[in-house]
Amino acid sequence: MNILASGVDVSFGPKKILKNLSLDAGEKRRCGIIGPNGSGKSTLLRTLHKALEPDRGRVALDGRDLKTYGRRELASEISVVPQHQGEIDLTVEETVQMGRYPHKKLFERLSRDENNFVREVMTKLKIWHLKDRNVQTLSGGERQLTLLARAMVQDTPVMLLDEPTNHLDIYHQVLILDFLKTVDKLVVVVFHDLNLASGFCDRLYLMNDGRVVAEGDPASILTRENILEVYGLDANIMTNPATGRPLVVI
């Protein structure tokens, strides 16, 4: 399963956010979208799951235009962990169970196997003990794990995540990214932290001013020249002794 964006423009009113953007995210890869604030990262991610439709260009899933998908059908192919989620007045377990709804008929209950699947995912993400808590009472890290669990039980070949580690403590950052490394799917993540992106991704897409200006493995993208050009910062690039990946030092 791959996602291909070709010549995509997206505007909000008179302001063009994405400009003739192209991206090809291949099957079962860990892809990261990076770039400065305002470069269009979240807009791109929303366009990749049809929350926004391009003014021009095309987004396709395995060659099929997203415009041809109904909402329910697309939800069986792509799951999303948003950066901001509205208030959820449900328990943690009820929220995670919602991930199965694209696979169910109206008012159809979850099967025993599906409930076991929900429990298995929640246990792996260390939130089963929170199952009866209202989501509104959770910490930021616990809520993010709940949304990730919901996306996991949706059981789609593609996962899109918008800054899933933003504002989280180190424990929850590591827990989420270590879990995602075990996922046998195409995973596309918007990152704010370049070093988290370096350690997690096997392919990076560097955005600036609404375009993908460079793509490749972390070593080829996280260079002193690229960071100076896109972020306006003169960074030192070292090698992380634990991972062998680039380490950006400002």
C-alpha positions as CSV (number, residue, x, y, z in Angstrom):
1,M,0.0,0.0,0.0
2,N,1.4,3.4,-0.9
3,I,0.2,7.0,-0.9
4,L,1.0,9.2,-3.8
5,A,0.4,13.0,-4.0
6,S,1.0,14.6,-7.4
7,G,1.0,18.3,-8.1
8,V,-1.2,19.1,-5.1
9,D,-2.4,22.7,-4.3
10,V,-4.4,23.4,-1.2
11,S,-5.7,26.8,-0.2
12,F,-7.4,28.4,2.8
13,G,-9.3,31.3,1.3
14,P,-6.8,33.4,-0.7
15,K,-3.8,31.9,0.9
16,K,-2.2,28.9,-0.8
17,I,-0.8,26.4,1.8
18,L,0.4,23.6,-0.4
19,K,2.0,24.5,-3.8
20,N,2.4,21.9,-6.5
21,L,3.4,19.4,-3.9
22,S,4.4,15.8,-4.7
23,L,5.1,12.9,-2.4
24,D,5.4,9.2,-2.8
25,A,5.2,7.2,0.5
26,G,6.0,3.6,-0.1
27,E,4.7,0.4,1.5
28,K,5.4,-0.6,5.1
29,R,7.8,2.3,5.6
30,R,8.3,4.6,8.6
31,C,8.0,8.0,6.9
32,G,8.4,11.4,8.6
33,I,7.2,14.8,7.5
34,I,9.4,17.6,8.9
35,G,9.8,21.3,8.3
36,P,9.4,24.7,10.1
37,N,6.1,26.0,11.5
38,G,3.8,27.1,8.7
39,S,5.4,24.9,6.0
40,G,2.2,22.9,5.5
41,K,3.0,19.7,7.3
42,S,-0.4,19.2,9.0
43,T,-2.2,20.4,5.9
44,L,-0.4,17.8,3.9
45,L,-1.3,15.1,6.4
46,R,-5.0,16.1,6.3
47,T,-4.9,16.0,2.5
48,L,-3.5,12.5,2.6
49,H,-6.7,11.2,4.3
50,K,-9.2,13.4,2.5
51,A,-10.0,15.7,5.4
52,L,-9.0,18.4,2.9
53,E,-9.4,18.1,-0.9
54,P,-6.9,19.6,-3.2
55,D,-7.7,22.6,-5.4
56,R,-5.5,21.0,-8.0
57,G,-3.6,17.7,-8.4
58,R,-4.3,14.3,-7.1
59,V,-3.9,12.1,-4.0
60,A,-4.1,8.3,-4.6
61,L,-4.0,5.2,-2.5
62,D,-2.4,2.3,-4.4
63,G,-3.2,4.2,-7.6
64,R,-6.9,4.8,-6.7
65,D,-7.9,8.5,-6.3
66,L,-9.0,9.3,-2.8
67,K,-12.0,11.2,-4.3
68,T,-13.5,7.8,-5.2
69,Y,-13.6,6.6,-1.6
70,G,-16.5,6.9,0.7
71,R,-15.8,7.9,4.3
72,R,-16.4,4.4,5.7
73,E,-14.4,2.7,3.0
74,L,-11.4,5.0,3.4
75,A,-11.5,4.5,7.2
76,S,-10.9,0.8,6.6
77,E,-7.7,1.7,4.7
78,I,-6.3,4.7,6.6
79,S,-6.3,5.4,10.4
80,V,-5.5,8.8,11.8
81,V,-4.1,10.0,15.1
82,P,-4.8,13.8,15.0
83,Q,-2.8,16.5,16.7
84,H,-5.9,18.0,18.3
85,Q,-9.0,15.9,19.2
86,G,-12.3,17.4,20.3
87,E,-13.7,16.5,23.7
88,I,-14.6,12.8,24.0
89,D,-17.2,12.0,26.7
90,L,-16.5,8.3,26.7
91,T,-14.4,5.9,28.7
92,V,-11.0,4.9,27.5
93,E,-12.2,1.4,26.5
94,E,-15.2,2.8,24.6
95,T,-13.0,5.3,22.8
96,V,-10.6,2.5,21.7
97,Q,-13.6,0.3,20.6
98,M,-14.6,3.1,18.2
99,G,-11.7,2.0,16.0
100,R,-13.7,-1.1,15.0
101,Y,-16.7,0.9,13.8
102,P,-15.6,1.2,10.1
103,H,-15.7,-2.7,10.0
104,K,-19.1,-3.0,11.6
105,K,-22.7,-2.7,10.5
106,L,-24.9,-0.1,12.1
107,F,-25.6,-1.0,15.8
108,E,-23.6,-4.3,15.4
109,R,-21.7,-5.2,18.5
110,L,-18.1,-6.1,18.7
111,S,-17.4,-9.8,18.6
112,R,-15.5,-11.6,21.4
113,D,-12.3,-11.7,19.2
114,E,-12.6,-7.9,18.6
115,N,-13.0,-7.2,22.3
116,N,-9.9,-9.4,22.9
117,F,-8.1,-7.4,20.2
118,V,-9.0,-4.2,22.0
119,R,-7.7,-5.5,25.3
120,E,-4.5,-6.7,23.7
121,V,-3.7,-3.4,22.1
122,M,-4.5,-1.5,25.3
123,T,-2.4,-3.8,27.3
124,K,0.6,-3.3,24.9
125,L,0.2,0.4,25.2
126,K,-0.1,0.2,29.0
127,I,-3.5,1.8,29.3
128,W,-5.7,-1.3,30.1
129,H,-5.8,-0.2,33.7
130,L,-7.4,3.1,32.6
131,K,-10.3,1.3,30.7
132,D,-13.1,2.7,32.9
133,R,-11.7,6.3,33.1
134,N,-13.4,9.1,31.2
135,V,-11.0,10.3,28.5
136,Q,-11.5,13.9,29.7
137,T,-9.8,13.0,33.0
138,L,-6.6,11.7,31.3
139,S,-3.2,13.3,31.1
140,G,-1.9,14.4,27.7
141,G,0.2,11.2,27.4
142,E,-2.6,8.9,28.4
143,R,-5.0,10.6,26.0
144,Q,-2.5,10.3,23.1
145,L,-2.0,6.6,23.9
146,T,-5.8,6.1,23.8
147,L,-6.0,7.7,20.4
148,L,-3.1,5.6,19.2
149,A,-4.9,2.4,20.5
150,R,-8.1,3.5,18.7
151,A,-6.1,3.8,15.4
152,M,-4.4,0.4,16.0
153,V,-7.7,-1.5,16.5
154,Q,-9.0,0.1,13.3
155,D,-6.5,-2.3,11.8
156,T,-5.7,-0.4,8.6
157,P,-2.7,-0.9,6.3
158,V,-1.9,2.9,6.6
159,M,-1.5,5.0,9.7
160,L,-1.1,8.8,9.7
161,L,-0.1,10.6,12.9
162,D,0.2,14.4,13.4
163,E,2.9,15.2,15.9
164,P,1.9,12.3,18.3
165,T,4.8,13.1,20.7
166,N,4.3,16.8,20.9
167,H,4.2,18.2,24.5
168,L,4.6,14.7,25.9
169,D,7.2,13.7,28.5
170,I,10.2,11.5,27.5
171,Y,8.5,8.3,28.8
172,H,5.5,8.7,26.6
173,Q,7.5,9.8,23.6
174,V,9.6,6.6,23.8
175,L,6.6,4.4,24.5
176,I,4.7,5.6,21.5
177,L,7.6,5.5,19.0
178,D,8.9,2.2,20.2
179,F,5.4,0.8,19.8
180,L,5.1,2.2,16.3
181,K,8.4,0.6,15.3
182,T,6.7,-2.8,15.8
183,V,3.8,-1.9,13.5
184,D,3.8,-3.7,10.1
185,K,2.2,-0.9,8.2
186,L,2.9,2.2,6.2
187,V,3.3,4.8,9.0
188,V,3.5,8.5,8.1
189,V,4.2,10.9,11.0
190,V,4.5,14.7,11.2
191,F,7.4,15.5,13.5
192,H,8.4,18.8,15.2
193,D,11.5,17.2,16.8
194,L,14.2,16.5,14.2
195,N,16.1,14.0,16.5
196,L,12.9,12.0,17.1
197,A,12.3,11.9,13.4
198,S,15.9,10.8,12.8
199,G,15.7,7.9,15.2
200,F,12.3,6.7,14.1
201,C,12.1,7.1,10.3
202,D,13.6,5.4,7.4
203,R,12.5,8.1,5.0
204,L,12.0,11.8,5.6
205,Y,10.2,14.5,3.6
206,L,11.5,18.0,4.3
207,M,8.9,20.7,3.7
208,N,9.3,24.4,3.2
209,D,6.8,27.0,2.0
210,G,4.2,24.4,1.0
211,R,6.5,22.1,-0.9
212,V,8.5,19.0,-0.3
213,V,12.0,20.4,-1.0
214,A,14.0,17.2,-0.2
215,E,13.3,13.6,0.5
216,G,15.5,10.6,1.4
217,D,16.9,8.7,4.4
218,P,17.7,10.7,7.6
219,A,21.4,10.9,6.8
220,S,20.8,12.6,3.4
221,I,18.1,15.0,4.7
222,L,19.4,16.1,8.1
223,T,22.4,17.9,6.8
224,R,23.9,21.2,7.9
225,E,23.1,22.7,4.5
226,N,19.4,21.6,4.6
227,I,18.8,22.9,8.1
228,L,20.5,26.2,7.4
229,E,18.5,26.7,4.2
230,V,15.1,25.6,5.6
231,Y,15.2,26.5,9.3
232,G,17.8,29.4,9.1
233,L,19.9,27.7,11.8
234,D,23.6,26.7,11.7
235,A,23.5,23.3,13.2
236,N,26.1,20.7,14.0
237,I,25.3,17.2,12.7
238,M,26.8,14.4,14.8
239,T,26.2,10.7,14.9
240,N,24.0,9.3,17.6
241,P,26.2,6.6,19.2
242,A,23.2,4.5,20.2
243,T,21.5,4.4,16.8
244,G,24.1,5.5,14.2
245,R,21.5,8.0,13.0
246,P,22.1,11.8,12.6
247,L,22.0,13.8,15.8
248,V,21.1,17.5,15.2
249,V,22.8,19.8,17.8
250,I,21.8,23.5,17.8
